[in-house]
Amino acid sequence: MAVPRDRDSSFEPKLVKKGKTRIDGIDDNIIGLYAAGLSVRDIQTHLEDL
């Protein structure tokens, strides 16, 4: 499978912005889900659905 190149930097990511490695606020959401009683597997499934 060939990965397309973006040599002129025209691609703008939607989920994790350029120059960032994490999604803002996701840590608080995960802690909230865990505090609400969801298991780690439930949280993983929830994030994969998003």
mmCIF entry with sequence, helices, sheets and N, C-alpha, C, O atoms, coordinates in Angstrom:
data_MODEL
# 
_entry.id   MODEL 
# 
_entity.id                         1 
_entity.type                       polymer 
_entity.pdbx_number_of_molecules   1 
# 
_entity_poly.entity_id                      1 
_entity_poly.type                           'polypeptide(L)' 
_entity_poly.nstd_linkage                   no 
_entity_poly.nstd_monomer                   no 
_entity_poly.pdbx_seq_one_letter_code       MAVPRDRDSSFEPKLVKKGKTRIDGIDDNIIGLYAAGLSVRDIQTHLEDL 
_entity_poly.pdbx_seq_one_letter_code_can   MAVPRDRDSSFEPKLVKKGKTRIDGIDDNIIGLYAAGLSVRDIQTHLEDL 
_entity_poly.pdbx_strand_id                 A 
# 
loop_
_entity_poly_seq.entity_id 
_entity_poly_seq.num 
_entity_poly_seq.mon_id 
_entity_poly_seq.hetero 
1 1  MET n 
1 2  ALA n 
1 3  VAL n 
1 4  PRO n 
1 5  ARG n 
1 6  ASP n 
1 7  ARG n 
1 8  ASP n 
1 9  SER n 
1 10 SER n 
1 11 PHE n 
1 12 GLU n 
1 13 PRO n 
1 14 LYS n 
1 15 LEU n 
1 16 VAL n 
1 17 LYS n 
1 18 LYS n 
1 19 GLY n 
1 20 LYS n 
1 21 THR n 
1 22 ARG n 
1 23 ILE n 
1 24 ASP n 
1 25 GLY n 
1 26 ILE n 
1 27 ASP n 
1 28 ASP n 
1 29 ASN n 
1 30 ILE n 
1 31 ILE n 
1 32 GLY n 
1 33 LEU n 
1 34 TYR n 
1 35 ALA n 
1 36 ALA n 
1 37 GLY n 
1 38 LEU n 
1 39 SER n 
1 40 VAL n 
1 41 ARG n 
1 42 ASP n 
1 43 ILE n 
1 44 GLN n 
1 45 THR n 
1 46 HIS n 
1 47 LEU n 
1 48 GLU n 
1 49 ASP n 
1 50 LEU n 
# 
_struct_asym.id          A 
_struct_asym.entity_id   1 
# 
loop_
_struct_conf.conf_type_id 
_struct_conf.id 
_struct_conf.pdbx_PDB_helix_id 
_struct_conf.beg_label_comp_id 
_struct_conf.beg_label_asym_id 
_struct_conf.beg_label_seq_id 
_struct_conf.pdbx_beg_PDB_ins_code 
_struct_conf.end_label_comp_id 
_struct_conf.end_label_asym_id 
_struct_conf.end_label_seq_id 
_struct_conf.pdbx_end_PDB_ins_code 
_struct_conf.beg_auth_comp_id 
_struct_conf.beg_auth_asym_id 
_struct_conf.beg_auth_seq_id 
_struct_conf.end_auth_comp_id 
_struct_conf.end_auth_asym_id 
_struct_conf.end_auth_seq_id 
_struct_conf.pdbx_PDB_helix_class 
_struct_conf.details 
_struct_conf.pdbx_PDB_helix_length 
HELX_P HELX_P1 AA1 ILE A 26 ? ALA A 35 ? ILE A 26 ALA A 35 1 ? 10 
HELX_P HELX_P2 AA2 VAL A 40 ? ASP A 49 ? VAL A 40 ASP A 49 1 ? 10 
# 
_struct_conf_type.id          HELX_P 
_struct_conf_type.criteria    ? 
_struct_conf_type.reference   ? 
# 
loop_
_atom_site.group_PDB 
_atom_site.id 
_atom_site.type_symbol 
_atom_site.label_atom_id 
_atom_site.label_alt_id 
_atom_site.label_comp_id 
_atom_site.label_asym_id 
_atom_site.label_entity_id 
_atom_site.label_seq_id 
_atom_site.pdbx_PDB_ins_code 
_atom_site.Cartn_x 
_atom_site.Cartn_y 
_atom_site.Cartn_z 
_atom_site.occupancy 
_atom_site.B_iso_or_equiv 
_atom_site.pdbx_formal_charge 
_atom_site.auth_seq_id 
_atom_site.auth_comp_id 
_atom_site.auth_asym_id 
_atom_site.auth_atom_id 
_atom_site.pdbx_PDB_model_num 
ATOM 1   N N  . MET A 1 1  ? 0.849   -1.182 0.000  1.00 0.00 ? 1  MET A N  1 
ATOM 2   C CA . MET A 1 1  ? 0.000   0.000  0.000  1.00 0.00 ? 1  MET A CA 1 
ATOM 3   C C  . MET A 1 1  ? 0.890   1.240  0.000  1.00 0.00 ? 1  MET A C  1 
ATOM 4   O O  . MET A 1 1  ? 1.722   1.406  0.892  1.00 0.00 ? 1  MET A O  1 
ATOM 5   N N  . ALA A 1 2  ? 0.725   2.090  -0.971 1.00 0.00 ? 2  ALA A N  1 
ATOM 6   C CA . ALA A 1 2  ? 1.523   3.304  -1.090 1.00 0.00 ? 2  ALA A CA 1 
ATOM 7   C C  . ALA A 1 2  ? 0.882   4.432  -0.277 1.00 0.00 ? 2  ALA A C  1 
ATOM 8   O O  . ALA A 1 2  ? -0.329  4.648  -0.341 1.00 0.00 ? 2  ALA A O  1 
ATOM 9   N N  . VAL A 1 3  ? 1.701   5.135  0.477  1.00 0.00 ? 3  VAL A N  1 
ATOM 10  C CA . VAL A 1 3  ? 1.228   6.263  1.271  1.00 0.00 ? 3  VAL A CA 1 
ATOM 11  C C  . VAL A 1 3  ? 1.381   7.534  0.437  1.00 0.00 ? 3  VAL A C  1 
ATOM 12  O O  . VAL A 1 3  ? 2.473   7.818  -0.054 1.00 0.00 ? 3  VAL A O  1 
ATOM 13  N N  . PRO A 1 4  ? 0.292   8.310  0.267  1.00 0.00 ? 4  PRO A N  1 
ATOM 14  C CA . PRO A 1 4  ? 0.411   9.535  -0.524 1.00 0.00 ? 4  PRO A CA 1 
ATOM 15  C C  . PRO A 1 4  ? 1.306   10.567 0.158  1.00 0.00 ? 4  PRO A C  1 
ATOM 16  O O  . PRO A 1 4  ? 1.319   10.667 1.385  1.00 0.00 ? 4  PRO A O  1 
ATOM 17  N N  . ARG A 1 5  ? 2.041   11.322 -0.623 1.00 0.00 ? 5  ARG A N  1 
ATOM 18  C CA . ARG A 1 5  ? 2.958   12.336 -0.100 1.00 0.00 ? 5  ARG A CA 1 
ATOM 19  C C  . ARG A 1 5  ? 2.273   13.698 -0.077 1.00 0.00 ? 5  ARG A C  1 
ATOM 20  O O  . ARG A 1 5  ? 1.399   13.974 -0.899 1.00 0.00 ? 5  ARG A O  1 
ATOM 21  N N  . ASP A 1 6  ? 2.669   14.538 0.858  1.00 0.00 ? 6  ASP A N  1 
ATOM 22  C CA . ASP A 1 6  ? 2.142   15.897 0.970  1.00 0.00 ? 6  ASP A CA 1 
ATOM 23  C C  . ASP A 1 6  ? 3.321   16.860 0.943  1.00 0.00 ? 6  ASP A C  1 
ATOM 24  O O  . ASP A 1 6  ? 3.651   17.485 1.950  1.00 0.00 ? 6  ASP A O  1 
ATOM 25  N N  . ARG A 1 7  ? 3.941   16.969 -0.204 1.00 0.00 ? 7  ARG A N  1 
ATOM 26  C CA . ARG A 1 7  ? 5.182   17.735 -0.305 1.00 0.00 ? 7  ARG A CA 1 
ATOM 27  C C  . ARG A 1 7  ? 4.989   19.240 -0.138 1.00 0.00 ? 7  ARG A C  1 
ATOM 28  O O  . ARG A 1 7  ? 5.912   19.933 0.290  1.00 0.00 ? 7  ARG A O  1 
ATOM 29  N N  . ASP A 1 8  ? 3.811   19.756 -0.467 1.00 0.00 ? 8  ASP A N  1 
ATOM 30  C CA . ASP A 1 8  ? 3.597   21.197 -0.326 1.00 0.00 ? 8  ASP A CA 1 
ATOM 31  C C  . ASP A 1 8  ? 2.857   21.556 0.964  1.00 0.00 ? 8  ASP A C  1 
ATOM 32  O O  . ASP A 1 8  ? 2.425   22.696 1.132  1.00 0.00 ? 8  ASP A O  1 
ATOM 33  N N  . SER A 1 9  ? 2.712   20.597 1.867  1.00 0.00 ? 9  SER A N  1 
ATOM 34  C CA . SER A 1 9  ? 2.065   20.791 3.180  1.00 0.00 ? 9  SER A CA 1 
ATOM 35  C C  . SER A 1 9  ? 0.654   21.358 3.066  1.00 0.00 ? 9  SER A C  1 
ATOM 36  O O  . SER A 1 9  ? 0.266   22.239 3.834  1.00 0.00 ? 9  SER A O  1 
ATOM 37  N N  . SER A 1 10 ? -0.101  20.853 2.113  1.00 0.00 ? 10 SER A N  1 
ATOM 38  C CA . SER A 1 10 ? -1.468  21.336 1.923  1.00 0.00 ? 10 SER A CA 1 
ATOM 39  C C  . SER A 1 10 ? -2.475  20.570 2.783  1.00 0.00 ? 10 SER A C  1 
ATOM 40  O O  . SER A 1 10 ? -3.619  21.002 2.928  1.00 0.00 ? 10 SER A O  1 
ATOM 41  N N  . PHE A 1 11 ? -2.056  19.436 3.354  1.00 0.00 ? 11 PHE A N  1 
ATOM 42  C CA . PHE A 1 11 ? -2.960  18.630 4.174  1.00 0.00 ? 11 PHE A CA 1 
ATOM 43  C C  . PHE A 1 11 ? -3.111  19.259 5.548  1.00 0.00 ? 11 PHE A C  1 
ATOM 44  O O  . PHE A 1 11 ? -2.119  19.589 6.198  1.00 0.00 ? 11 PHE A O  1 
ATOM 45  N N  . GLU A 1 12 ? -4.343  19.425 5.987  1.00 0.00 ? 12 GLU A N  1 
ATOM 46  C CA . GLU A 1 12 ? -4.615  19.960 7.329  1.00 0.00 ? 12 GLU A CA 1 
ATOM 47  C C  . GLU A 1 12 ? -5.331  18.884 8.132  1.00 0.00 ? 12 GLU A C  1 
ATOM 48  O O  . GLU A 1 12 ? -6.500  18.603 7.868  1.00 0.00 ? 12 GLU A O  1 
ATOM 49  N N  . PRO A 1 13 ? -4.655  18.268 9.114  1.00 0.00 ? 13 PRO A N  1 
ATOM 50  C CA . PRO A 1 13 ? -5.293  17.212 9.907  1.00 0.00 ? 13 PRO A CA 1 
ATOM 51  C C  . PRO A 1 13 ? -6.468  17.755 10.710 1.00 0.00 ? 13 PRO A C  1 
ATOM 52  O O  . PRO A 1 13 ? -6.461  18.910 11.136 1.00 0.00 ? 13 PRO A O  1 
ATOM 53  N N  . LYS A 1 14 ? -7.476  16.911 10.913 1.00 0.00 ? 14 LYS A N  1 
ATOM 54  C CA . LYS A 1 14 ? -8.678  17.349 11.613 1.00 0.00 ? 14 LYS A CA 1 
ATOM 55  C C  . LYS A 1 14 ? -8.699  16.948 13.080 1.00 0.00 ? 14 LYS A C  1 
ATOM 56  O O  . LYS A 1 14 ? -9.243  17.674 13.912 1.00 0.00 ? 14 LYS A O  1 
ATOM 57  N N  . LEU A 1 15 ? -8.113  15.799 13.407 1.00 0.00 ? 15 LEU A N  1 
ATOM 58  C CA . LEU A 1 15 ? -8.206  15.311 14.787 1.00 0.00 ? 15 LEU A CA 1 
ATOM 59  C C  . LEU A 1 15 ? -7.077  15.845 15.655 1.00 0.00 ? 15 LEU A C  1 
ATOM 60  O O  . LEU A 1 15 ? -7.332  16.476 16.681 1.00 0.00 ? 15 LEU A O  1 
ATOM 61  N N  . VAL A 1 16 ? -5.844  15.604 15.261 1.00 0.00 ? 16 VAL A N  1 
ATOM 62  C CA . VAL A 1 16 ? -4.674  16.102 15.983 1.00 0.00 ? 16 VAL A CA 1 
ATOM 63  C C  . VAL A 1 16 ? -4.007  17.129 15.077 1.00 0.00 ? 16 VAL A C  1 
ATOM 64  O O  . VAL A 1 16 ? -3.497  16.780 14.012 1.00 0.00 ? 16 VAL A O  1 
ATOM 65  N N  . LYS A 1 17 ? -4.009  18.384 15.492 1.00 0.00 ? 17 LYS A N  1 
ATOM 66  C CA . LYS A 1 17 ? -3.501  19.473 14.658 1.00 0.00 ? 17 LYS A CA 1 
ATOM 67  C C  . LYS A 1 17 ? -2.000  19.362 14.422 1.00 0.00 ? 17 LYS A C  1 
ATOM 68  O O  . LYS A 1 17 ? -1.298  18.654 15.143 1.00 0.00 ? 17 LYS A O  1 
ATOM 69  N N  . LYS A 1 18 ? -1.527  20.058 13.424 1.00 0.00 ? 18 LYS A N  1 
ATOM 70  C CA . LYS A 1 18 ? -0.105  20.042 13.092 1.00 0.00 ? 18 LYS A CA 1 
ATOM 71  C C  . LYS A 1 18 ? 0.712   20.540 14.288 1.00 0.00 ? 18 LYS A C  1 
ATOM 72  O O  . LYS A 1 18 ? 0.336   21.503 14.956 1.00 0.00 ? 18 LYS A O  1 
ATOM 73  N N  . GLY A 1 19 ? 1.824   19.870 14.540 1.00 0.00 ? 19 GLY A N  1 
ATOM 74  C CA . GLY A 1 19 ? 2.707   20.266 15.627 1.00 0.00 ? 19 GLY A CA 1 
ATOM 75  C C  . GLY A 1 19 ? 2.287   19.756 16.993 1.00 0.00 ? 19 GLY A C  1 
ATOM 76  O O  . GLY A 1 19 ? 2.999   19.978 17.973 1.00 0.00 ? 19 GLY A O  1 
ATOM 77  N N  . LYS A 1 20 ? 1.154   19.082 17.085 1.00 0.00 ? 20 LYS A N  1 
ATOM 78  C CA . LYS A 1 20 ? 0.682   18.548 18.364 1.00 0.00 ? 20 LYS A CA 1 
ATOM 79  C C  . LYS A 1 20 ? 0.778   17.038 18.342 1.00 0.00 ? 20 LYS A C  1 
ATOM 80  O O  . LYS A 1 20 ? 0.744   16.418 17.279 1.00 0.00 ? 20 LYS A O  1 
ATOM 81  N N  . THR A 1 21 ? 0.898   16.452 19.513 1.00 0.00 ? 21 THR A N  1 
ATOM 82  C CA . THR A 1 21 ? 0.954   15.001 19.608 1.00 0.00 ? 21 THR A CA 1 
ATOM 83  C C  . THR A 1 21 ? -0.221  14.442 20.399 1.00 0.00 ? 21 THR A C  1 
ATOM 84  O O  . THR A 1 21 ? -0.395  13.226 20.479 1.00 0.00 ? 21 THR A O  1 
ATOM 85  N N  . ARG A 1 22 ? -1.026  15.321 20.982 1.00 0.00 ? 22 ARG A N  1 
ATOM 86  C CA . ARG A 1 22 ? -2.161  14.875 21.792 1.00 0.00 ? 22 ARG A CA 1 
ATOM 87  C C  . ARG A 1 22 ? -3.384  15.712 21.445 1.00 0.00 ? 22 ARG A C  1 
ATOM 88  O O  . ARG A 1 22 ? -3.266  16.820 20.922 1.00 0.00 ? 22 ARG A O  1 
ATOM 89  N N  . ILE A 1 23 ? -4.551  15.172 21.742 1.00 0.00 ? 23 ILE A N  1 
ATOM 90  C CA . ILE A 1 23 ? -5.810  15.879 21.542 1.00 0.00 ? 23 ILE A CA 1 
ATOM 91  C C  . ILE A 1 23 ? -6.110  16.659 22.819 1.00 0.00 ? 23 ILE A C  1 
ATOM 92  O O  . ILE A 1 23 ? -6.071  16.098 23.914 1.00 0.00 ? 23 ILE A O  1 
ATOM 93  N N  . ASP A 1 24 ? -6.408  17.944 22.684 1.00 0.00 ? 24 ASP A N  1 
ATOM 94  C CA . ASP A 1 24 ? -6.700  18.780 23.852 1.00 0.00 ? 24 ASP A CA 1 
ATOM 95  C C  . ASP A 1 24 ? -7.925  18.258 24.594 1.00 0.00 ? 24 ASP A C  1 
ATOM 96  O O  . ASP A 1 24 ? -8.972  18.027 23.988 1.00 0.00 ? 24 ASP A O  1 
ATOM 97  N N  . GLY A 1 25 ? -7.796  18.073 25.898 1.00 0.00 ? 25 GLY A N  1 
ATOM 98  C CA . GLY A 1 25 ? -8.912  17.693 26.751 1.00 0.00 ? 25 GLY A CA 1 
ATOM 99  C C  . GLY A 1 25 ? -9.224  16.211 26.795 1.00 0.00 ? 25 GLY A C  1 
ATOM 100 O O  . GLY A 1 25 ? -10.103 15.794 27.550 1.00 0.00 ? 25 GLY A O  1 
ATOM 101 N N  . ILE A 1 26 ? -8.528  15.400 26.004 1.00 0.00 ? 26 ILE A N  1 
ATOM 102 C CA . ILE A 1 26 ? -8.864  13.974 25.970 1.00 0.00 ? 26 ILE A CA 1 
ATOM 103 C C  . ILE A 1 26 ? -8.518  13.286 27.291 1.00 0.00 ? 26 ILE A C  1 
ATOM 104 O O  . ILE A 1 26 ? -9.208  12.356 27.706 1.00 0.00 ? 26 ILE A O  1 
ATOM 105 N N  . ASP A 1 27 ? -7.456  13.739 27.947 1.00 0.00 ? 27 ASP A N  1 
ATOM 106 C CA . ASP A 1 27 ? -7.072  13.131 29.232 1.00 0.00 ? 27 ASP A CA 1 
ATOM 107 C C  . ASP A 1 27 ? -8.177  13.285 30.268 1.00 0.00 ? 27 ASP A C  1 
ATOM 108 O O  . ASP A 1 27 ? -8.488  12.342 30.996 1.00 0.00 ? 27 ASP A O  1 
ATOM 109 N N  . ASP A 1 28 ? -8.768  14.470 30.333 1.00 0.00 ? 28 ASP A N  1 
ATOM 110 C CA . ASP A 1 28 ? -9.851  14.707 31.289 1.00 0.00 ? 28 ASP A CA 1 
ATOM 111 C C  . ASP A 1 28 ? -11.061 13.838 30.973 1.00 0.00 ? 28 ASP A C  1 
ATOM 112 O O  . ASP A 1 28 ? -11.727 13.339 31.880 1.00 0.00 ? 28 ASP A O  1 
ATOM 113 N N  . ASN A 1 29 ? -11.346 13.656 29.685 1.00 0.00 ? 29 ASN A N  1 
ATOM 114 C CA . ASN A 1 29 ? -12.477 12.810 29.305 1.00 0.00 ? 29 ASN A CA 1 
ATOM 115 C C  . ASN A 1 29 ? -12.238 11.356 29.687 1.00 0.00 ? 29 ASN A C  1 
ATOM 116 O O  . ASN A 1 29 ? -13.150 10.682 30.165 1.00 0.00 ? 29 ASN A O  1 
ATOM 117 N N  . ILE A 1 30 ? -11.025 10.873 29.481 1.00 0.00 ? 30 ILE A N  1 
ATOM 118 C CA . ILE A 1 30 ? -10.710 9.490  29.830 1.00 0.00 ? 30 ILE A CA 1 
ATOM 119 C C  . ILE A 1 30 ? -10.797 9.283  31.334 1.00 0.00 ? 30 ILE A C  1 
ATOM 120 O O  . ILE A 1 30 ? -11.336 8.275  31.792 1.00 0.00 ? 30 ILE A O  1 
ATOM 121 N N  . ILE A 1 31 ? -10.270 10.231 32.106 1.00 0.00 ? 31 ILE A N  1 
ATOM 122 C CA . ILE A 1 31 ? -10.352 10.127 33.568 1.00 0.00 ? 31 ILE A CA 1 
ATOM 123 C C  . ILE A 1 31 ? -11.801 10.155 34.019 1.00 0.00 ? 31 ILE A C  1 
ATOM 124 O O  . ILE A 1 31 ? -12.181 9.422  34.932 1.00 0.00 ? 31 ILE A O  1 
ATOM 125 N N  . GLY A 1 32 ? -12.612 10.988 33.391 1.00 0.00 ? 32 GLY A N  1 
ATOM 126 C CA . GLY A 1 32 ? -14.034 11.043 33.725 1.00 0.00 ? 32 GLY A CA 1 
ATOM 127 C C  . GLY A 1 32 ? -14.760 9.744  33.437 1.00 0.00 ? 32 GLY A C  1 
ATOM 128 O O  . GLY A 1 32 ? -15.596 9.307  34.229 1.00 0.00 ? 32 GLY A O  1 
ATOM 129 N N  . LEU A 1 33 ? -14.446 9.122  32.308 1.00 0.00 ? 33 LEU A N  1 
ATOM 130 C CA . LEU A 1 33 ? -15.058 7.833  31.976 1.00 0.00 ? 33 LEU A CA 1 
ATOM 131 C C  . LEU A 1 33 ? -14.629 6.761  32.976 1.00 0.00 ? 33 LEU A C  1 
ATOM 132 O O  . LEU A 1 33 ? -15.441 5.941  33.406 1.00 0.00 ? 33 LEU A O  1 
ATOM 133 N N  . TYR A 1 34 ? -13.360 6.773  33.337 1.00 0.00 ? 34 TYR A N  1 
ATOM 134 C CA . TYR A 1 34 ? -12.844 5.801  34.302 1.00 0.00 ? 34 TYR A CA 1 
ATOM 135 C C  . TYR A 1 34 ? -13.493 6.021  35.671 1.00 0.00 ? 34 TYR A C  1 
ATOM 136 O O  . TYR A 1 34 ? -13.849 5.056  36.348 1.00 0.00 ? 34 TYR A O  1 
ATOM 137 N N  . ALA A 1 35 ? -13.649 7.275  36.076 1.00 0.00 ? 35 ALA A N  1 
ATOM 138 C CA . ALA A 1 35 ? -14.272 7.590  37.360 1.00 0.00 ? 35 ALA A CA 1 
ATOM 139 C C  . ALA A 1 35 ? -15.751 7.210  37.370 1.00 0.00 ? 35 ALA A C  1 
ATOM 140 O O  . ALA A 1 35 ? -16.319 6.926  38.424 1.00 0.00 ? 35 ALA A O  1 
ATOM 141 N N  . ALA A 1 36 ? -16.368 7.206  36.192 1.00 0.00 ? 36 ALA A N  1 
ATOM 142 C CA . ALA A 1 36 ? -17.786 6.842  36.097 1.00 0.00 ? 36 ALA A CA 1 
ATOM 143 C C  . ALA A 1 36 ? -17.990 5.333  36.169 1.00 0.00 ? 36 ALA A C  1 
ATOM 144 O O  . ALA A 1 36 ? -19.127 4.860  36.192 1.00 0.00 ? 36 ALA A O  1 
ATOM 145 N N  . GLY A 1 37 ? -16.887 4.572  36.205 1.00 0.00 ? 37 GLY A N  1 
ATOM 146 C CA . GLY A 1 37 ? -17.009 3.136  36.383 1.00 0.00 ? 37 GLY A CA 1 
ATOM 147 C C  . GLY A 1 37 ? -16.760 2.318  35.130 1.00 0.00 ? 37 GLY A C  1 
ATOM 148 O O  . GLY A 1 37 ? -16.901 1.096  35.170 1.00 0.00 ? 37 GLY A O  1 
ATOM 149 N N  . LEU A 1 38 ? -16.398 2.939  34.024 1.00 0.00 ? 38 LEU A N  1 
ATOM 150 C CA . LEU A 1 38 ? -16.098 2.190  32.814 1.00 0.00 ? 38 LEU A CA 1 
ATOM 151 C C  . LEU A 1 38 ? -14.750 1.500  32.963 1.00 0.00 ? 38 LEU A C  1 
ATOM 152 O O  . LEU A 1 38 ? -13.823 2.040  33.567 1.00 0.00 ? 38 LEU A O  1 
ATOM 153 N N  . SER A 1 39 ? -14.659 0.323  32.413 1.00 0.00 ? 39 SER A N  1 
ATOM 154 C CA . SER A 1 39 ? -13.387 -0.391 32.443 1.00 0.00 ? 39 SER A CA 1 
ATOM 155 C C  . SER A 1 39 ? -12.472 0.184  31.362 1.00 0.00 ? 39 SER A C  1 
ATOM 156 O O  . SER A 1 39 ? -12.910 0.927  30.484 1.00 0.00 ? 39 SER A O  1 
ATOM 157 N N  . VAL A 1 40 ? -11.203 -0.176 31.447 1.00 0.00 ? 40 VAL A N  1 
ATOM 158 C CA . VAL A 1 40 ? -10.239 0.287  30.448 1.00 0.00 ? 40 VAL A CA 1 
ATOM 159 C C  . VAL A 1 40 ? -10.649 -0.212 29.063 1.00 0.00 ? 40 VAL A C  1 
ATOM 160 O O  . VAL A 1 40 ? -10.517 0.511  28.076 1.00 0.00 ? 40 VAL A O  1 
ATOM 161 N N  . ARG A 1 41 ? -11.143 -1.438 28.991 1.00 0.00 ? 41 ARG A N  1 
ATOM 162 C CA . ARG A 1 41 ? -11.596 -1.998 27.711 1.00 0.00 ? 41 ARG A CA 1 
ATOM 163 C C  . ARG A 1 41 ? -12.807 -1.234 27.174 1.00 0.00 ? 41 ARG A C  1 
ATOM 164 O O  . ARG A 1 41 ? -12.899 -0.992 25.971 1.00 0.00 ? 41 ARG A O  1 
ATOM 165 N N  . ASP A 1 42 ? -13.742 -0.850 28.059 1.00 0.00 ? 42 ASP A N  1 
ATOM 166 C CA . ASP A 1 42 ? -14.904 -0.063 27.639 1.00 0.00 ? 42 ASP A CA 1 
ATOM 167 C C  . ASP A 1 42 ? -14.477 1.300  27.105 1.00 0.00 ? 42 ASP A C  1 
ATOM 168 O O  . ASP A 1 42 ? -15.015 1.776  26.106 1.00 0.00 ? 42 ASP A O  1 
ATOM 169 N N  . ILE A 1 43 ? -13.517 1.921  27.768 1.00 0.00 ? 43 ILE A N  1 
ATOM 170 C CA . ILE A 1 43 ? -13.018 3.229  27.331 1.00 0.00 ? 43 ILE A CA 1 
ATOM 171 C C  . ILE A 1 43 ? -12.329 3.092  25.975 1.00 0.00 ? 43 ILE A C  1 
ATOM 172 O O  . ILE A 1 43 ? -12.506 3.943  25.103 1.00 0.00 ? 43 ILE A O  1 
ATOM 173 N N  . GLN A 1 44 ? -11.553 2.037  25.794 1.00 0.00 ? 44 GLN A N  1 
ATOM 174 C CA . GLN A 1 44 ? -10.878 1.799  24.514 1.00 0.00 ? 44 GLN A CA 1 
ATOM 175 C C  . GLN A 1 44 ? -11.900 1.629  23.400 1.00 0.00 ? 44 GLN A C  1 
ATOM 176 O O  . GLN A 1 44 ? -11.753 2.213  22.326 1.00 0.00 ? 44 GLN A O  1 
ATOM 177 N N  . THR A 1 45 ? -12.922 0.845  23.647 1.00 0.00 ? 45 THR A N  1 
ATOM 178 C CA . THR A 1 45 ? -13.971 0.636  22.646 1.00 0.00 ? 45 THR A CA 1 
ATOM 179 C C  . THR A 1 45 ? -14.682 1.950  22.325 1.00 0.00 ? 45 THR A C  1 
ATOM 180 O O  . THR A 1 45 ? -14.976 2.235  21.164 1.00 0.00 ? 45 THR A O  1 
ATOM 181 N N  . HIS A 1 46 ? -14.952 2.737  23.346 1.00 0.00 ? 46 HIS A N  1 
ATOM 182 C CA . HIS A 1 46 ? -15.613 4.037  23.165 1.00 0.00 ? 46 HIS A CA 1 
ATOM 183 C C  . HIS A 1 46 ? -14.760 4.950  22.291 1.00 0.00 ? 46 HIS A C  1 
ATOM 184 O O  . HIS A 1 46 ? -15.286 5.596  21.385 1.00 0.00 ? 46 HIS A O  1 
ATOM 185 N N  . LEU A 1 47 ? -13.467 5.015  22.544 1.00 0.00 ? 47 LEU A N  1 
ATOM 186 C CA . LEU A 1 47 ? -12.576 5.874  21.759 1.00 0.00 ? 47 LEU A CA 1 
ATOM 187 C C  . LEU A 1 47 ? -12.441 5.374  20.331 1.00 0.00 ? 47 LEU A C  1 
ATOM 188 O O  . LEU A 1 47 ? -12.356 6.180  19.405 1.00 0.00 ? 47 LEU A O  1 
ATOM 189 N N  . GLU A 1 48 ? -12.421 4.060  20.132 1.00 0.00 ? 48 GLU A N  1 
ATOM 190 C CA . GLU A 1 48 ? -12.350 3.515  18.773 1.00 0.00 ? 48 GLU A CA 1 
ATOM 191 C C  . GLU A 1 48 ? -13.608 3.854  17.992 1.00 0.00 ? 48 GLU A C  1 
ATOM 192 O O  . GLU A 1 48 ? -13.540 4.078  16.784 1.00 0.00 ? 48 GLU A O  1 
ATOM 193 N N  . ASP A 1 49 ? -14.771 3.897  18.669 1.00 0.00 ? 49 ASP A N  1 
ATOM 194 C CA . ASP A 1 49 ? -16.024 4.260  17.997 1.00 0.00 ? 49 ASP A CA 1 
ATOM 195 C C  . ASP A 1 49 ? -16.042 5.717  17.578 1.00 0.00 ? 49 ASP A C  1 
ATOM 196 O O  . ASP A 1 49 ? -16.649 6.077  16.569 1.00 0.00 ? 49 ASP A O  1 
ATOM 197 N N  . LEU A 1 50 ? -15.365 6.562  18.369 1.00 0.00 ? 50 LEU A N  1 
ATOM 198 C CA . LEU A 1 50 ? -15.308 7.978  18.007 1.00 0.00 ? 50 LEU A CA 1 
ATOM 199 C C  . LEU A 1 50 ? -14.483 8.166  16.768 1.00 0.00 ? 50 LEU A C  1 
ATOM 200 O O  . LEU A 1 50 ? -14.316 9.294  16.303 1.00 0.00 ? 50 LEU A O  1 
# 
